[in-house]
Amino acid sequence: MGQPFAVVRSANDPGRVVVSGEVDIHTAPELRGSLCRAVEVAAGAPAAVVTVDLSSVNFIDVRGLRILVAAEAYAWVRGVRMLFTGASPGARRLIRITGLSLRVDGG
């Protein structure tokens, strides 16, 4: 079993979402909610950006990947840019396959 799943949003930087643990069928709904809330906070701000830090994610399945794709689309239609940082080489490969690679740090 990997580390427990957690999503943290800092009051000091509401546009930064730090994800850790395993993103799978059980944890994807919590991630979706956190990303959507971050997008809503960022929407309307000049140069609105939500940064999703994946450096502490040790596993991501297809459900988690779908959440990232859907969250990025949700952000885009609201005028918010979503960036993914810290993804492992395996996660970067999966993200690249989805077409999110232009928005991945180190992708």
MOPAC internal coordinates of N, CA, C and O (Angstrom, degrees):
PM7 1SCF
backbone

  N    0.0000 0     0.00 0     0.00 0    0    0    0
  C    1.4526 1     0.00 0     0.00 0    1    0    0
  C    1.5208 1   108.94 1     0.00 0    2    1    0
  O    1.2310 1   120.56 1   -45.68 1    3    2    1
  N    1.3299 1   116.54 1   134.32 1    3    2    1
  C    1.4572 1   121.51 1   179.38 1    5    3    2
  C    1.5163 1   111.02 1   -80.78 1    6    5    3
  O    1.2310 1   121.80 1     5.82 1    7    6    5
  N    1.3155 1   114.16 1  -174.18 1    7    6    5
  C    1.4596 1   118.60 1   179.57 1    9    7    6
  C    1.5197 1   110.19 1   -66.01 1   10    9    7
  O    1.2310 1   119.80 1   -26.32 1   11   10    9
  N    1.3384 1   117.99 1   153.68 1   11   10    9
  C    1.4664 1   120.34 1   179.47 1   13   11   10
  C    1.5261 1   110.64 1   -60.56 1   14   13   11
  O    1.2310 1   121.45 1   -31.29 1   15   14   13
  N    1.3145 1   114.84 1   148.71 1   15   14   13
  C    1.4564 1   121.20 1   179.49 1   17   15   14
  C    1.5219 1   109.89 1   -75.38 1   18   17   15
  O    1.2310 1   120.57 1   -39.73 1   19   18   17
  N    1.3129 1   116.51 1   140.27 1   19   18   17
  C    1.4612 1   120.94 1   175.54 1   21   19   18
  C    1.5201 1   109.30 1  -153.17 1   22   21   19
  O    1.2310 1   121.17 1   -33.35 1   23   22   21
  N    1.3178 1   115.36 1   146.65 1   23   22   21
  C    1.4551 1   122.87 1   172.31 1   25   23   22
  C    1.5161 1   105.54 1  -126.59 1   26   25   23
  O    1.2310 1   120.54 1   -54.48 1   27   26   25
  N    1.3264 1   116.58 1   125.52 1   27   26   25
  C    1.4548 1   120.96 1  -177.42 1   29   27   26
  C    1.5212 1   109.01 1  -123.21 1   30   29   27
  O    1.2310 1   121.08 1   -49.31 1   31   30   29
  N    1.3251 1   115.55 1   130.69 1   31   30   29
  C    1.4617 1   121.50 1   172.24 1   33   31   30
  C    1.5119 1   107.25 1  -119.81 1   34   33   31
  O    1.2310 1   120.97 1   -52.55 1   35   34   33
  N    1.2974 1   115.74 1   127.45 1   35   34   33
  C    1.4566 1   121.43 1  -177.33 1   37   35   34
  C    1.5268 1   110.83 1   -84.07 1   38   37   35
  O    1.2310 1   120.87 1   -42.68 1   39   38   37
  N    1.3225 1   115.95 1   137.32 1   39   38   37
  C    1.4673 1   119.95 1   174.91 1   41   39   38
  C    1.5253 1   110.22 1   -64.25 1   42   41   39
  O    1.2310 1   120.12 1   150.13 1   43   42   41
  N    1.3319 1   117.37 1   -29.87 1   43   42   41
  C    1.4649 1   121.97 1   179.68 1   45   43   42
  C    1.5205 1   112.56 1   -74.08 1   46   45   43
  O    1.2310 1   120.53 1   153.66 1   47   46   45
  N    1.3414 1   116.59 1   -26.34 1   47   46   45
  C    1.4603 1   120.98 1  -178.35 1   49   47   46
  C    1.5285 1   108.48 1  -141.04 1   50   49   47
  O    1.2310 1   119.80 1  -101.96 1   51   50   49
  N    1.3357 1   117.98 1    78.04 1   51   50   49
  C    1.4625 1   120.85 1  -175.51 1   53   51   50
  C    1.5217 1   114.02 1   -64.89 1   54   53   51
  O    1.2310 1   119.84 1   167.07 1   55   54   53
  N    1.3275 1   117.92 1   -12.93 1   55   54   53
  C    1.4532 1   121.72 1   177.72 1   57   55   54
  C    1.5105 1   113.44 1   -88.25 1   58   57   55
  O    1.2310 1   120.31 1  -175.15 1   59   58   57
  N    1.3289 1   117.00 1     4.85 1   59   58   57
  C    1.4721 1   121.13 1   179.64 1   61   59   58
  C    1.5222 1   109.06 1  -114.28 1   62   61   59
  O    1.2310 1   121.05 1   -53.73 1   63   62   61
  N    1.3302 1   115.59 1   126.27 1   63   62   61
  C    1.4505 1   122.39 1   178.71 1   65   63   62
  C    1.5229 1   107.47 1  -119.64 1   66   65   63
  O    1.2310 1   120.65 1   -59.03 1   67   66   65
  N    1.3381 1   116.36 1   120.97 1   67   66   65
  C    1.4619 1   121.47 1  -179.99 1   69   67   66
  C    1.5297 1   107.66 1  -105.56 1   70   69   67
  O    1.2310 1   120.99 1   -57.56 1   71   70   69
  N    1.3284 1   115.71 1   122.44 1   71   70   69
  C    1.4582 1   122.00 1  -177.89 1   73   71   70
  C    1.5185 1   108.25 1  -111.10 1   74   73   71
  O    1.2310 1   120.35 1   -43.40 1   75   74   73
  N    1.3415 1   116.93 1   136.60 1   75   74   73
  C    1.4594 1   119.47 1   176.99 1   77   75   74
  C    1.5173 1   110.22 1  -139.51 1   78   77   75
  O    1.2310 1   121.46 1   -22.15 1   79   78   77
  N    1.3171 1   114.81 1   157.85 1   79   78   77
  C    1.4584 1   120.72 1   178.47 1   81   79   78
  C    1.5184 1   111.80 1    91.06 1   82   81   79
  O    1.2310 1   121.43 1    33.19 1   83   82   81
  N    1.3314 1   114.86 1  -146.81 1   83   82   81
  C    1.4563 1   121.88 1  -176.40 1   85   83   82
  C    1.5183 1   110.48 1  -105.45 1   86   85   83
  O    1.2310 1   121.02 1   -51.36 1   87   86   85
  N    1.3297 1   115.65 1   128.64 1   87   86   85
  C    1.4580 1   121.22 1   176.53 1   89   87   86
  C    1.5256 1   106.44 1  -103.48 1   90   89   87
  O    1.2310 1   121.46 1   -71.25 1   91   90   89
  N    1.3225 1   114.81 1   108.75 1   91   90   89
  C    1.4622 1   120.26 1  -176.39 1   93   91   90
  C    1.5167 1   110.14 1  -144.65 1   94   93   91
  O    1.2310 1   120.38 1    12.18 1   95   94   93
  N    1.3071 1   116.87 1  -167.82 1   95   94   93
  C    1.4590 1   121.88 1  -177.18 1   97   95   94
  C    1.5264 1   112.12 1   -57.07 1   98   97   95
  O    1.2310 1   120.12 1   149.80 1   99   98   97
  N    1.3173 1   117.37 1   -30.20 1   99   98   97
  C    1.4587 1   121.16 1  -177.47 1  101   99   98
  C    1.5319 1   112.83 1   -81.76 1  102  101   99
  O    1.2310 1   120.28 1   149.48 1  103  102  101
  N    1.3080 1   117.08 1   -30.52 1  103  102  101
  C    1.4671 1   120.56 1  -174.41 1  105  103  102
  C    1.5283 1   113.53 1  -104.74 1  106  105  103
  O    1.2310 1   120.34 1   166.46 1  107  106  105
  N    1.3275 1   116.96 1   -13.54 1  107  106  105
  C    1.4644 1   120.80 1  -176.80 1  109  107  106
  C    1.5326 1   113.35 1   -57.96 1  110  109  107
  O    1.2310 1   118.75 1   139.88 1  111  110  109
  N    1.3309 1   119.99 1   -40.12 1  111  110  109
  C    1.4714 1   118.08 1   179.61 1  113  111  110
  C    1.5333 1   113.14 1   -60.86 1  114  113  111
  O    1.2310 1   119.88 1   140.96 1  115  114  113
  N    1.3229 1   117.82 1   -39.04 1  115  114  113
  C    1.4651 1   120.50 1   177.70 1  117  115  114
  C    1.5288 1   110.44 1   -64.41 1  118  117  115
  O    1.2310 1   120.54 1   138.01 1  119  118  117
  N    1.3314 1   116.57 1   -41.99 1  119  118  117
  C    1.4590 1   120.42 1   178.30 1  121  119  118
  C    1.5236 1   110.32 1   -62.34 1  122  121  119
  O    1.2310 1   120.33 1   135.01 1  123  122  121
  N    1.3290 1   116.97 1   -44.99 1  123  122  121
  C    1.4709 1   120.72 1   179.55 1  125  123  122
  C    1.5309 1   110.55 1   -56.94 1  126  125  123
  O    1.2310 1   120.40 1   132.40 1  127  126  125
  N    1.3133 1   116.85 1   -47.60 1  127  126  125
  C    1.4580 1   120.19 1   179.99 1  129  127  126
  C    1.5164 1   112.63 1   -61.01 1  130  129  127
  O    1.2310 1   120.43 1   137.15 1  131  130  129
  N    1.3151 1   116.78 1   -42.85 1  131  130  129
  C    1.4644 1   120.66 1  -179.47 1  133  131  130
  C    1.5182 1   111.97 1   -65.69 1  134  133  131
  O    1.2310 1   120.41 1   138.27 1  135  134  133
  N    1.3268 1   116.81 1   -41.73 1  135  134  133
  C    1.4602 1   119.95 1   179.65 1  137  135  134
  C    1.5292 1   110.78 1   -67.26 1  138  137  135
  O    1.2310 1   120.00 1   138.77 1  139  138  137
  N    1.3204 1   117.60 1   -41.23 1  139  138  137
  C    1.4665 1   120.31 1   179.00 1  141  139  138
  C    1.5236 1   110.86 1   -64.35 1  142  141  139
  O    1.2310 1   119.84 1   140.14 1  143  142  141
  N    1.3259 1   117.92 1   -39.86 1  143  142  141
  C    1.4682 1   120.45 1   178.01 1  145  143  142
  C    1.5303 1   110.40 1   -64.31 1  146  145  143
  O    1.2310 1   120.31 1   139.52 1  147  146  145
  N    1.3219 1   117.02 1   -40.48 1  147  146  145
  C    1.4692 1   120.14 1   178.95 1  149  147  146
  C    1.5257 1   110.60 1   -64.17 1  150  149  147
  O    1.2310 1   120.24 1   140.10 1  151  150  149
  N    1.3206 1   117.15 1   -39.90 1  151  150  149
  C    1.4645 1   121.19 1   178.13 1  153  151  150
  C    1.5224 1   110.04 1   -63.87 1  154  153  151
  O    1.2310 1   119.82 1   136.10 1  155  154  153
  N    1.3132 1   117.95 1   -43.90 1  155  154  153
  C    1.4600 1   121.27 1  -179.59 1  157  155  154
  C    1.5316 1   111.27 1   -61.61 1  158  157  155
  O    1.2310 1   120.42 1   141.27 1  159  158  157
  N    1.3222 1   116.80 1   -38.73 1  159  158  157
  C    1.4682 1   120.61 1   178.06 1  161  159  158
  C    1.5247 1   110.05 1   -66.22 1  162  161  159
  O    1.2310 1   120.56 1   140.05 1  163  162  161
  N    1.3269 1   116.53 1   -39.95 1  163  162  161
  C    1.4660 1   120.82 1  -176.45 1  165  163  162
  C    1.5292 1   113.06 1   -78.10 1  166  165  163
  O    1.2310 1   119.98 1   154.06 1  167  166  165
  N    1.3190 1   117.64 1   -25.94 1  167  166  165
  C    1.4667 1   121.49 1  -175.18 1  169  167  166
  C    1.5274 1   110.71 1   -57.77 1  170  169  167
  O    1.2310 1   121.35 1   -43.97 1  171  170  169
  N    1.2874 1   115.01 1   136.03 1  171  170  169
  C    1.4534 1   120.74 1   177.90 1  173  171  170
  C    1.5191 1   114.23 1    89.60 1  174  173  171
  O    1.2310 1   120.07 1   164.15 1  175  174  173
  N    1.3158 1   117.48 1   -15.85 1  175  174  173
  C    1.4649 1   120.30 1   178.12 1  177  175  174
  C    1.5284 1   108.75 1   -77.62 1  178  177  175
  O    1.2310 1   120.29 1   -32.79 1  179  178  177
  N    1.3361 1   117.04 1   147.21 1  179  178  177
  C    1.4665 1   118.34 1   175.69 1  181  179  178
  C    1.5304 1   109.44 1   -63.38 1  182  181  179
  O    1.2310 1   121.04 1   -42.20 1  183  182  181
  N    1.3068 1   115.61 1   137.80 1  183  182  181
  C    1.4731 1   122.01 1  -179.23 1  185  183  182
  C    1.5266 1   110.68 1    52.84 1  186  185  183
  O    1.2310 1   120.60 1  -131.80 1  187  186  185
  N    1.3305 1   116.45 1    48.20 1  187  186  185
  C    1.4590 1   122.40 1  -177.46 1  189  187  186
  C    1.5211 1   111.51 1   -64.43 1  190  189  187
  O    1.2310 1   121.27 1   -56.54 1  191  190  189
  N    1.3337 1   115.18 1   123.46 1  191  190  189
  C    1.4560 1   121.53 1  -179.57 1  193  191  190
  C    1.5262 1   109.08 1  -138.71 1  194  193  191
  O    1.2310 1   121.01 1   -42.56 1  195  194  193
  N    1.3263 1   115.68 1   137.44 1  195  194  193
  C    1.4590 1   121.82 1   169.21 1  197  195  194
  C    1.5208 1   106.04 1  -115.83 1  198  197  195
  O    1.2310 1   120.85 1   -56.56 1  199  198  197
  N    1.3268 1   115.98 1   123.44 1  199  198  197
  C    1.4598 1   121.56 1   177.95 1  201  199  198
  C    1.5191 1   108.43 1  -102.74 1  202  201  199
  O    1.2310 1   120.91 1   -53.30 1  203  202  201
  N    1.3266 1   115.87 1   126.70 1  203  202  201
  C    1.4591 1   121.99 1  -179.50 1  205  203  202
  C    1.5315 1   107.44 1  -109.12 1  206  205  203
  O    1.2310 1   120.96 1   -69.33 1  207  206  205
  N    1.3246 1   115.77 1   110.67 1  207  206  205
  C    1.4574 1   122.33 1  -178.44 1  209  207  206
  C    1.5242 1   108.83 1   -89.33 1  210  209  207
  O    1.2310 1   120.76 1   -66.31 1  211  210  209
  N    1.3301 1   116.14 1   113.69 1  211  210  209
  C    1.4647 1   122.61 1  -178.28 1  213  211  210
  C    1.5244 1   112.24 1  -104.84 1  214  213  211
  O    1.2310 1   119.97 1  -166.79 1  215  214  213
  N    1.3265 1   117.66 1    13.21 1  215  214  213
  C    1.4676 1   120.23 1  -173.34 1  217  215  214
  C    1.5258 1   113.65 1   -64.39 1  218  217  215
  O    1.2310 1   119.52 1   158.49 1  219  218  217
  N    1.3273 1   118.52 1   -21.51 1  219  218  217
  C    1.4629 1   120.68 1   179.96 1  221  219  218
  C    1.5250 1   112.59 1  -105.42 1  222  221  219
  O    1.2310 1   120.43 1  -167.93 1  223  222  221
  N    1.3312 1   116.79 1    12.07 1  223  222  221
  C    1.4651 1   120.62 1   175.71 1  225  223  222
  C    1.5228 1   107.94 1   -83.89 1  226  225  223
  O    1.2310 1   120.86 1   -56.29 1  227  226  225
  N    1.3471 1   115.97 1   123.71 1  227  226  225
  C    1.4593 1   118.39 1  -179.83 1  229  227  226
  C    1.5221 1   112.77 1  -103.37 1  230  229  227
  O    1.2310 1   120.02 1   174.22 1  231  230  229
  N    1.3320 1   117.58 1    -5.78 1  231  230  229
  C    1.4644 1   121.05 1   177.28 1  233  231  230
  C    1.5182 1   108.30 1  -160.19 1  234  233  231
  O    1.2310 1   121.04 1   -41.66 1  235  234  233
  N    1.3261 1   115.62 1   138.34 1  235  234  233
  C    1.4581 1   120.68 1   173.57 1  237  235  234
  C    1.5187 1   107.80 1  -140.89 1  238  237  235
  O    1.2310 1   120.75 1   -51.74 1  239  238  237
  N    1.3339 1   116.18 1   128.26 1  239  238  237
  C    1.4575 1   119.29 1   179.43 1  241  239  238
  C    1.5270 1   109.70 1  -102.66 1  242  241  239
  O    1.2310 1   120.61 1     5.90 1  243  242  241
  N    1.3189 1   116.43 1  -174.10 1  243  242  241
  C    1.4540 1   120.90 1  -175.99 1  245  243  242
  C    1.5282 1   111.33 1   -62.78 1  246  245  243
  O    1.2310 1   119.59 1   145.98 1  247  246  245
  N    1.3178 1   118.39 1   -34.02 1  247  246  245
  C    1.4645 1   120.69 1   178.02 1  249  247  246
  C    1.5244 1   109.83 1   -63.88 1  250  249  247
  O    1.2310 1   120.53 1   136.04 1  251  250  249
  N    1.3190 1   116.58 1   -43.96 1  251  250  249
  C    1.4570 1   120.29 1   177.98 1  253  251  250
  C    1.5108 1   111.93 1   -63.09 1  254  253  251
  O    1.2310 1   120.94 1   139.30 1  255  254  253
  N    1.3156 1   115.80 1   -40.70 1  255  254  253
  C    1.4622 1   120.33 1   178.14 1  257  255  254
  C    1.5305 1   110.63 1   -62.99 1  258  257  255
  O    1.2310 1   120.41 1   138.99 1  259  258  257
  N    1.3179 1   116.82 1   -41.01 1  259  258  257
  C    1.4709 1   120.42 1   177.27 1  261  259  258
  C    1.5213 1   111.06 1   -60.14 1  262  261  259
  O    1.2310 1   120.65 1   140.91 1  263  262  261
  N    1.3263 1   116.37 1   -39.09 1  263  262  261
  C    1.4645 1   120.47 1   179.58 1  265  263  262
  C    1.5247 1   109.97 1   -62.88 1  266  265  263
  O    1.2310 1   120.12 1   137.44 1  267  266  265
  N    1.3387 1   117.37 1   -42.56 1  267  266  265
  C    1.4646 1   120.18 1   179.06 1  269  267  266
  C    1.5249 1   111.14 1   -62.37 1  270  269  267
  O    1.2310 1   120.78 1   136.98 1  271  270  269
  N    1.3250 1   116.11 1   -43.02 1  271  270  269
  C    1.4680 1   120.50 1   179.65 1  273  271  270
  C    1.5302 1   110.07 1   -64.40 1  274  273  271
  O    1.2310 1   120.55 1   133.36 1  275  274  273
  N    1.3299 1   116.55 1   -46.64 1  275  274  273
  C    1.4646 1   120.40 1  -179.00 1  277  275  274
  C    1.5260 1   111.32 1   -65.46 1  278  277  275
  O    1.2310 1   120.12 1   140.34 1  279  278  277
  N    1.3189 1   117.39 1   -39.66 1  279  278  277
  C    1.4691 1   120.72 1   179.78 1  281  279  278
  C    1.5171 1   110.89 1   -65.56 1  282  281  279
  O    1.2310 1   120.42 1   141.04 1  283  282  281
  N    1.3190 1   116.80 1   -38.96 1  283  282  281
  C    1.4596 1   119.79 1   178.74 1  285  283  282
  C    1.5203 1   110.18 1   -65.23 1  286  285  283
  O    1.2310 1   119.99 1   140.24 1  287  286  285
  N    1.3254 1   117.63 1   -39.76 1  287  286  285
  C    1.4660 1   121.20 1   177.32 1  289  287  286
  C    1.5245 1   110.48 1   -66.18 1  290  289  287
  O    1.2310 1   120.42 1   138.23 1  291  290  289
  N    1.3138 1   116.81 1   -41.77 1  291  290  289
  C    1.4669 1   122.39 1   177.75 1  293  291  290
  C    1.5266 1   109.99 1   -59.42 1  294  293  291
  O    1.2310 1   120.92 1   136.80 1  295  294  293
  N    1.3181 1   115.84 1   -43.20 1  295  294  293
  C    1.4663 1   121.02 1   178.83 1  297  295  294
  C    1.5290 1   110.32 1   -65.14 1  298  297  295
  O    1.2310 1   120.26 1   133.52 1  299  298  297
  N    1.3012 1   117.11 1   -46.48 1  299  298  297
  C    1.4603 1   122.18 1  -176.19 1  301  299  298
  C    1.5223 1   111.66 1   -57.02 1  302  301  299
  O    1.2310 1   120.02 1   134.03 1  303  302  301
  N    1.3405 1   117.57 1   -45.97 1  303  302  301
  C    1.4646 1   119.32 1  -177.78 1  305  303  302
  C    1.5322 1   111.75 1   -69.99 1  306  305  303
  O    1.2310 1   120.00 1   165.30 1  307  306  305
  N    1.3044 1   117.60 1   -14.70 1  307  306  305
  C    1.4612 1   121.99 1   177.49 1  309  307  306
  C    1.5274 1   112.57 1  -100.84 1  310  309  307
  O    1.2310 1   121.15 1  -171.72 1  311  310  309
  N    1.3326 1   115.41 1     8.28 1  311  310  309
  C    1.4544 1   119.57 1   177.19 1  313  311  310
  C    1.5170 1   114.33 1    77.11 1  314  313  311
  O    1.2310 1   120.73 1  -157.10 1  315  314  313
  N    1.3208 1   116.21 1    22.90 1  315  314  313
  C    1.4635 1   121.91 1  -179.24 1  317  315  314
  C    1.5198 1   108.68 1  -112.73 1  318  317  315
  O    1.2310 1   120.92 1   -46.04 1  319  318  317
  N    1.3092 1   115.84 1   133.96 1  319  318  317
  C    1.4594 1   121.38 1   176.35 1  321  319  318
  C    1.5248 1   108.23 1   -90.65 1  322  321  319
  O    1.2310 1   119.93 1   -48.59 1  323  322  321
  N    1.3198 1   117.75 1   131.41 1  323  322  321
  C    1.4580 1   121.75 1   178.52 1  325  323  322
  C    1.5251 1   108.60 1  -111.53 1  326  325  323
  O    1.2310 1   121.27 1   -54.76 1  327  326  325
  N    1.3245 1   115.18 1   125.24 1  327  326  325
  C    1.4587 1   121.70 1   178.81 1  329  327  326
  C    1.5243 1   109.26 1  -115.03 1  330  329  327
  O    1.2310 1   120.65 1   -37.89 1  331  330  329
  N    1.3179 1   116.36 1   142.11 1  331  330  329
  C    1.4566 1   121.99 1   178.33 1  333  331  330
  C    1.5263 1   108.07 1  -112.22 1  334  333  331
  O    1.2310 1   120.24 1   -52.65 1  335  334  333
  N    1.3181 1   117.14 1   127.35 1  335  334  333
  C    1.4634 1   121.13 1  -179.08 1  337  335  334
  C    1.5218 1   109.98 1  -125.34 1  338  337  335
  O    1.2310 1   121.20 1   -22.16 1  339  338  337
  N    1.3231 1   115.30 1   157.84 1  339  338  337
  C    1.4507 1   122.24 1   171.37 1  341  339  338
  C    1.5136 1   115.89 1    72.10 1  342  341  339
  O    1.2310 1   119.48 1  -167.90 1  343  342  341
  N    1.3106 1   118.59 1    12.10 1  343  342  341
  C    1.4652 1   120.01 1  -178.94 1  345  343  342
  C    1.5254 1   110.47 1   -66.89 1  346  345  343
  O    1.2310 1   121.05 1   -38.65 1  347  346  345
  N    1.3251 1   115.60 1   141.35 1  347  346  345
  C    1.4604 1   121.02 1   176.37 1  349  347  346
  C    1.5248 1   109.02 1   -65.45 1  350  349  347
  O    1.2310 1   119.91 1   -16.11 1  351  350  349
  N    1.3350 1   117.78 1   163.89 1  351  350  349
  C    1.4707 1   119.08 1   178.51 1  353  351  350
  C    1.5292 1   112.69 1   -56.23 1  354  353  351
  O    1.2310 1   120.22 1   140.57 1  355  354  353
  N    1.3228 1   117.18 1   -39.43 1  355  354  353
  C    1.4665 1   120.12 1   178.99 1  357  355  354
  C    1.5117 1   111.92 1   -66.07 1  358  357  355
  O    1.2310 1   120.54 1   136.76 1  359  358  357
  N    1.3227 1   116.57 1   -43.24 1  359  358  357
  C    1.4699 1   120.65 1   178.46 1  361  359  358
  C    1.5208 1   110.38 1   -67.01 1  362  361  359
  O    1.2310 1   120.00 1   140.51 1  363  362  361
  N    1.3416 1   117.61 1   -39.49 1  363  362  361
  C    1.4716 1   120.15 1   177.51 1  365  363  362
  C    1.5220 1   110.22 1   -60.14 1  366  365  363
  O    1.2310 1   120.55 1   140.15 1  367  366  365
  N    1.3227 1   116.55 1   -39.85 1  367  366  365
  C    1.4640 1   120.61 1   179.17 1  369  367  366
  C    1.5339 1   109.99 1   -61.77 1  370  369  367
  O    1.2310 1   120.24 1   133.91 1  371  370  369
  N    1.3299 1   117.15 1   -46.09 1  371  370  369
  C    1.4605 1   120.65 1   178.40 1  373  371  370
  C    1.5246 1   111.45 1   -63.32 1  374  373  371
  O    1.2310 1   120.62 1   137.31 1  375  374  373
  N    1.3108 1   116.42 1   -42.69 1  375  374  373
  C    1.4565 1   120.97 1   179.95 1  377  375  374
  C    1.5262 1   110.35 1   -64.23 1  378  377  375
  O    1.2310 1   120.54 1   140.61 1  379  378  377
  N    1.3223 1   116.58 1   -39.39 1  379  378  377
  C    1.4673 1   120.64 1   178.52 1  381  379  378
  C    1.5274 1   110.45 1   -60.88 1  382  381  379
  O    1.2310 1   120.17 1   140.44 1  383  382  381
  N    1.3304 1   117.28 1   -39.56 1  383  382  381
  C    1.4589 1   121.60 1  -179.82 1  385  383  382
  C    1.5272 1   111.38 1   -62.07 1  386  385  383
  O    1.2310 1   120.21 1   145.96 1  387  386  385
  N    1.3190 1   117.20 1   -34.04 1  387  386  385
  C    1.4749 1   121.55 1  -178.24 1  389  387  386
  C    1.5141 1   113.34 1   -76.31 1  390  389  387
  O    1.2310 1   120.17 1   164.47 1  391  390  389
  N    1.3306 1   117.28 1   -15.53 1  391  390  389
  C    1.4657 1   120.68 1  -176.36 1  393  391  390
  C    1.5147 1   112.55 1    95.35 1  394  393  391
  O    1.2310 1   119.98 1  -177.90 1  395  394  393
  N    1.3196 1   117.64 1     2.10 1  395  394  393
  C    1.4593 1   120.70 1   177.05 1  397  395  394
  C    1.5257 1   111.53 1   -81.51 1  398  397  395
  O    1.2310 1   120.13 1   178.20 1  399  398  397
  N    1.3071 1   117.35 1    -1.80 1  399  398  397
  C    1.4660 1   120.54 1  -171.48 1  401  399  398
  C    1.5222 1   114.24 1   -59.49 1  402  401  399
  O    1.2310 1   119.84 1   155.21 1  403  402  401
  N    1.3232 1   117.91 1   -24.79 1  403  402  401
  C    1.4609 1   120.00 1   178.36 1  405  403  402
  C    1.5166 1   111.55 1   -69.16 1  406  405  403
  O    1.2310 1   121.14 1   165.09 1  407  406  405
  N    1.3092 1   115.42 1   -14.91 1  407  406  405
  C    1.4631 1   120.54 1  -177.60 1  409  407  406
  C    1.5268 1   111.92 1  -113.85 1  410  409  407
  O    1.2310 1   120.68 1  -159.08 1  411  410  409
  N    1.3218 1   116.31 1    20.92 1  411  410  409
  C    1.4499 1   121.01 1  -178.82 1  413  411  410
  C    1.5218 1   109.48 1  -112.55 1  414  413  411
  O    1.2310 1   120.65 1   -54.47 1  415  414  413
  N    1.3164 1   116.36 1   125.53 1  415  414  413
  C    1.4560 1   121.96 1   176.07 1  417  415  414
  C    1.5244 1   108.11 1   -67.16 1  418  417  415
  O    1.2310 1   120.25 1   -54.73 1  419  418  417
  N    1.2983 1   117.12 1   125.27 1  419  418  417
  C    1.4602 1   120.87 1   178.85 1  421  419  418
  C    1.5080 1   113.33 1    79.93 1  422  421  419
  O    1.2310 1   119.68 1  -171.14 1  423  422  421
  N    1.3464 1   118.21 1     8.86 1  423  422  421
  C    1.4534 1   122.57 1  -175.99 1  425  423  422
  C    1.4755 1   112.46 1   -75.77 1  426  425  423
  O    1.2310 1   120.10 1   180.00 1  427  426  425

